[in-house]
């Protein structure tokens, strides 16, 4: 369900802002960005893409071991983060 409170997560593109300003009063109210929520969203998206980098999770092979694969991949990411290896 999209947010309806006037705030958005993704920053407004410069050309869209310019077109809105060019229209003057008919251009509508400028949108505001919730920077904290955007940061959290990007963090989650990056984690999901790290999880899906493992082929078995991305394609959901062997559904009986899917959850075990998620736990294994998450622990590998966590250990890699703790040790500071790239």
C-alpha positions as CSV (number, residue, x, y, z in Angstrom):
1,X,0.0,0.0,0.0
2,X,1.6,3.3,-1.0
3,X,2.0,6.0,1.5
4,X,-0.6,8.8,1.4
5,X,0.8,11.3,3.9
6,X,2.7,13.4,1.3
7,X,6.1,12.1,2.1
8,X,8.0,9.9,-0.3
9,X,10.9,7.5,0.1
10,X,12.8,8.1,-3.1
11,X,14.2,11.5,-3.7
12,X,12.5,13.6,-6.4
13,X,14.3,13.7,-9.8
14,X,15.8,17.1,-10.7
15,X,13.9,17.2,-14.1
16,X,10.6,16.4,-12.4
17,X,11.2,19.2,-9.8
18,X,12.1,21.6,-12.6
19,X,8.9,20.7,-14.6
20,X,6.8,21.2,-11.4
21,X,8.3,24.6,-10.7
22,X,7.9,25.6,-14.4
23,X,4.1,25.0,-14.1
24,X,3.9,27.5,-11.2
25,X,0.8,27.2,-9.1
26,X,-0.5,24.4,-11.2
27,X,2.6,22.3,-10.5
28,X,1.4,21.2,-7.1
29,X,3.0,21.1,-3.7
30,X,6.6,20.0,-3.6
31,X,7.1,16.5,-2.1
32,X,9.2,16.0,1.0
33,X,11.5,13.1,1.5
34,X,11.8,11.2,4.7
35,X,15.6,10.7,4.8
36,X,15.5,8.3,7.8
37,X,12.9,6.0,6.2
38,X,14.8,6.1,2.9
39,X,18.0,5.0,4.6
40,X,16.2,2.1,6.3
41,X,14.7,1.0,3.0
42,X,18.0,1.0,1.2
43,X,19.6,-1.0,4.0
44,X,16.9,-3.7,3.7
45,X,17.1,-3.7,-0.1
46,X,20.9,-4.2,0.0
47,X,20.6,-7.0,2.5
48,X,18.0,-8.8,0.4
49,X,20.2,-8.4,-2.7
50,X,23.1,-9.9,-0.7
51,X,20.9,-12.8,0.3
52,X,19.7,-13.3,-3.3
53,X,23.3,-13.3,-4.5
54,X,23.3,-16.9,-3.4
55,X,21.8,-18.8,-6.3
56,X,19.8,-21.3,-4.3
57,X,17.9,-18.5,-2.5
58,X,17.3,-16.4,-5.5
59,X,15.8,-19.3,-7.4
60,X,14.3,-21.1,-4.4
61,X,15.6,-24.5,-5.3
62,X,14.8,-27.2,-2.8
63,X,11.9,-25.6,-0.9
64,X,12.4,-27.9,2.0
65,X,15.8,-26.4,2.7
66,X,14.9,-22.8,1.7
67,X,14.7,-21.5,5.3
68,X,17.9,-23.3,6.2
69,X,19.6,-21.7,3.3
70,X,18.4,-18.3,4.4
71,X,19.8,-18.8,7.9
72,X,23.1,-20.1,6.5
73,X,23.5,-17.2,4.1
74,X,22.5,-14.6,6.7
75,X,25.1,-16.1,9.1
76,X,27.8,-16.0,6.4
77,X,27.0,-12.3,5.8
78,X,27.1,-11.6,9.5
79,X,30.4,-13.4,10.1
80,X,31.9,-11.6,7.1
81,X,30.7,-8.3,8.6
82,X,32.2,-9.2,12.0
83,X,35.6,-10.1,10.6
84,X,35.7,-7.1,8.3
85,X,36.7,-9.1,5.2
86,X,35.7,-7.9,1.8
